[in-house]
Every structure is written in C-alpha cells, then in structure tokens.
Amino acid sequence: MKKILLQFDTDPYPSSFDAIVAYDGGADCVLGYANLTPANVGPLVDGAIFTRSPKAKQNTAIFIGGRDLAAGQALLEAVKNKFFGDFRVSVMLDSNGSNTTAAAGVAQIAGEIGGKRAVVLAGTGPVGQRLAALLAYEGAKVTLTSRSLARARQACAAIRERFGVEVVPQEAVDGEARGQAIAKAHIVFAAGAAGVRLLEERHWQALPTLEVLLDANATPPWGIAGIEPSDRGKVRHGKVCFGALGFGGFKLALHRACIAKLFERHDQVLDALEIYALARALAKTD
Ligand code: NAP
C-alpha cells in the first residue's frame, strides 16, 4: 500500500522544500494543499481518516507547514479536533522548518544546557521561538531578543502558553544592543532572518563566560561574523561554534527521520518536544 503524505500548508502554495524532504523521508506520494486554515481543513482531514482500515491507516499521514508558526499551530489543533477513536492519522508540525531546525540545533549541545544562561537573538520568528522553548525545556535561563520589546513579549507569552516555560523578553535594536544582551551568556543562538547580520566578531570573541555560539542563518551575510557556515563544533576564540550548514545536514536527516516515523503508527503527533526527542536519539548515532 502506498505511503501518502498530505502536505497541509498555510502559505499560498505548498513548500517545495517540504515536499522534496517528504519523498526523501519515505513517502510514496505527496499531496500538497495551500492556503489552509482551521475553517477549511476539515474535509481534507475526513479524506485522510475515513479512507483506510485501522491497520492500513499508518500509511496515511499529515504534515503541517508554512511560514507562520501561529497559523500552523492553529491548523494542528483543528486537525487534531477532527480525530476521534481510531479515526486518526499521524501528524507533524514544522512551520518554516521551526521544529526540525531548533531541535537539530539544541541537540548539538544537549547535556550542557541545564542552569546555563542562553540568549536567542532575533528569536521572534518560528525557528527562534522553538529554540528558546527547547533551551528553556532543557533547563537554561533563556532571554529572547527582538528589535521590538512588544514583539519579544508576544513571543515569550506564546512560548509560555504552549510549553509552560519562562523566557525573558529583551529589546535589542541593533548590533551594539545585541552585543550587550549576550555579555553574560554561556550560550548564544542567532535566529535572525535570512541574510541579516546580527553580531560582529568583536561583540563575542572576548566574552569570558561565552561557551557556545550557533547561527541558524544560512544566507550570506551570516548572522554571526567570525563563524563559518560549515562550522560544526569548531572552536574559535575558545568558543564552540556551529554555522547553519554545519548543523543543517543533521536538520535534514532529522526531518527525513520524522517523515519515516510518521508512517510507523497512525496515532502520533510530532511537535517540538517529540521532534527534539528524536533529534537527541539521532544525535547519539550521528
Ligand atoms: P524569520 O521569521 O524570517 O526572522 C526571524 C527574526 O529576524 C524576525 O522575527 C525579526 O525579529 C528578525 N529580523 C528580521 N529582519 C531583521 C533585521 N533587518 N535586523 C535584525 N533582525 C531582523 O526567521 P525564521 O523563519 O525563524 O528562521 C530563522 C533563521 O533560520 C533564518 O535565517 C532561516 O533562513 C534559518 N533557517 C535555517 C535552517 C537550517 O537548516 N540551518 C532551516 C530553517 C531556517 P524582530 O522583527 O522581532 O526583531
């Protein structure tokens, strides 16, 4: 029986990236749908849950993507609300690669996070919000910066509501302010938009407490000057550095593994914590 992935996207067209990784992860057929909302997704979920016998249902799964994390989360809740009894299929949320990217990044340093001070720079986007949530989940004292205090507060409130963890909002309007924000940090993750430089090398190279730097931005100019995109645990100025491409290969492997896992059972929900658990398991064999 064919493994069919329904790709539910909140954007005006389904992501080609997510479709290709779906095939690479083991789907035989990917059906992409765009502009999905809680109001219009119902009939598509019916099609997924009413077409195959309970034993065969694991061959149907749902992937939720799109640029907007809040819209993706709302869509996930709407999809789950349609499920009842055995009429359900496995579903994964990864709006803008947020869960797989954040899980892959945090898994790089798992075991060295508890009790540390972590700063997520420009953490208001999908990747930054999930990075902050996972770092806090691992026991770090996390600060999330934005150019706007209101946006930082909004992101921290969303994280608290979803994960029950506290993240401290901080305004940092420019490179100098971001440099001050990381002055006492042990861990710095840069989650700024593609092609946006957040820190110069002088902002971090001499910081005495700083242990780990990770930059998610894979589009030049990189988010943190002085780190190479291919860095994966490279020590620079005494700090362990990860560039976007350095952990990006692991992110892709994780995304593929999540797709494969969806087809193992028909009753799984893969969101940040489930994807992070898989990342930690994969990291041990990586
Ligand atoms: P995003 O939503 O596009 O942007 C994140 C934040 O960047 C925004 O919320 C904004 O925060 C800040 N920002 C935007 N323009 C800025 C500017 N000119 N100066 C300073 N800050 C600015 O990003 P995302 O989707 O969460 O992704 C984060 C990063 O991860 C991106 O670079 C993306 O390309 C990368 N990514 C990497 C991988 C990988 O495998 N390595 C996978 C997926 C994504 P405020 O407006 O609140 O300041």
Residues whose N, C-alpha, C, O or C-beta is under 5 A from the ligand:
A	BS01	NAP	N96 G97 T101 A122 T124 G125 P126 V127 G128 S146 R147 S148 R151 A191 G192 A193 A194 V196 A216 N217 A218 A244 G248 K251
